[in-house]
C-alpha cells in the first residue's frame, strides 16, 4: 500500500495525492503479474470508482474489557471519483469535527466510547455535498 509522505509546503495535500496515485499505478502491474493482490476489504474500497464508500472496521466496536473507556475502529473512505473529500465526525448532538482530507484514505480512530453514536460524514466541494455517512457505535 502507499504511504503518505510529509512534504512541508502550502500545497502538501496535492503532492500527497499525486505521490499516492503514482505508487498505486506502479504497484498495480506488479500485483497483477505476481498474482499477489490482497483480496481483503480495504482493496475494494481503495480501488472503487464511481461510487463513494465509507467503511468502519469493526462496526460496532467490540465492548472488550469493560474497564477500558475507549475502543478502536479503522475508517476507510473513497470519494469514488478522485475528487478530494473531507471527512468529519459528529458525536451525539455535538457539532461536526474535521478529521481528514483526501480522495481516499484510512484513519485509525481510538476514542470510541460506550453510549455514544459517532456519525462519520464524507463531503466533497468544500463541505457542501454530502456523499456518504456512517454511524459507528460500541457494544455494551
C-alpha positions, -999 to 999 in steps of 0.1 A, spaced: 0 0 0 11 36 -5 22 58 24 17 95 28 49 115 26 50 146 47 60 175 24 61 208 43 46 232 18 15 251 12 2 225 -13 13 194 5 -22 178 1 -18 180 -37 16 164 -35 4 136 -12 -24 127 -36 0 126 -66 25 105 -48 -1 80 -36 -16 78 -71 18 72 -87 26 45 -61 -7 28 -68 -1 29 -106 34 15 -102 23 -13 -78 -8 -25 -98 12 -41 -126 35 -59 -101 5 -70 -81 -13 -84 -112 19 -100 -126 27 -118 -93 -10 -125 -86 -3 -113 -51 -30 -87 -47 -46 -86 -13 -83 -95 -16 -92 -80 18 -119 -55 25 -96 -25 20 -88 -33 -16 -124 -29 -27 -126 5 -11 -94 18 -24 -100 5 -59 -136 16 -63 -145 41 -89 -178 60 -94 -195 53 -61 -184 69 -28 -175 44 0 -172 49 38 -164 19 59 -156 12 96 -139 -20 106 -150 -32 131 -185 -17 135 -199 -19 160 -167 -16 180 -165 -46 204 -170 -39 241 -138 -57 250 -127 -50 286 -154 -30 303 -128 -13 324 -114 3 292 -133 36 285 -125 36 247 -123 13 218 -108 14 183 -120 12 147 -105 20 113 -123 43 90 -117 39 52 -131 62 26 -131 68 -11 -150 96 -29 -152 72 -59 -143 99 -85 -108 110 -75 -122 143 -62 -108 154 -28 -131 146 0 -133 160 36 -141 136 64 -159 148 95 -174 132 126 -204 143 146 -207 127 181 -243 125 195 -256 161 193 -224 180 191 -211 199 160 -190 183 133 -153 180 137 -129 178 108 -108 146 107 -91 143 73 -89 151 36 -82 131 5 -98 114 -24 -93 82 -4 -77 73 29 -76 53 61 -77 67 96 -75 48 129 -100 61 155 -91 50 190 -116 71 210 -149 53 206 -168 53 239 -198 34 252 -233 50 249 -223 74 221 -231 74 184 -204 86 160 -217 98 126 -188 99 101 -196 121 71 -177 124 38 -182 156 19 -169 170 -15 -169 205 -28 -157 222 4 -182 207 28 -212 215 5 -220 180 -9 -225 150 15 -216 119 -5 -216 92 23 -223 89 60 -218 61 85 -229 55 121 -203 38 144 -212 26 179 -196 5 206 -212 -27 220 -222 -27 257 
